[in-house]
């Protein structure tokens, strides 16, 4: 499984991230730690995670880095 630390600070970033991961064939998740997880293909889930969670990690079984590169933290 691939994972990247992401940052979603504005409404437009959340919308752009959602649009990017919506095109991915596989499941994509946003996580915060080991217990909190939402589907990144859910706009409501993306908004909730971006607003409420401090450490966002995007996970997917395939490498989607090019699709989400502008949202990743280096």
N, C-alpha and C positions, 0 to 999 in steps of 0.2 A: 504494500500500500504506500502511495506517495502522500506526502503532506507538506504544507507550506504555511508559515505564519503570515497572516493577512491583516490588513488594516482597512477598515471601512468607516470613514469619518463623516461623510456627507451623504445626503439623500441621493445625489446624482451618482456617487461612488457605489452606493448600495444597489441602485437600479442598474448601473453598468455591470457590476459583478454578477447580479442575478441574470441579466441578459446573456452574459458570457457563459455561465455554467449551465444555463437552460439548453444550450446547443450541444452539450456533452451527452454522449450516448449512455454512459455509465452513471451510477449514483454518485453524487457529490455531497459531502457533509461539511458543516461547520461545527467545530467542537471547542469547548473550553474545559480544559482538564480532562479527566477520565469519565466524568459523570454526565456532563451536559452535551447534548448533541441535537442538531436539527438538520433537515434536508436543506442544502443550499439552493435547491431548485424550487423552494417555497419562498416567495417574496416576503411573506409575513415572518417566516423563520429567519431570513436574512436580516430583516429589520430588527427583530427581537434580539438576535445575537449581537448585532452591531451596537445596539443601544445599551444592552444589559451586561454583556460580558467584556471582561478586560483583555483576555488573551485569546484571540481568534486563530484557530488552525483550520485550514481547508484540507480535507482528505478525499482521495479518490483512488480507485484501483488502477487507473491509467494515468499517464503523465499528461496533465493539462496545463503545465506551467506556462506555455506560450499564450494560452487563453486568459490566464489570470495574472500574468506577470506584473502588470501595472499596480496591482493591489497587494503584492507581496512585500514583506519587510526583509531586508537583507541583514 
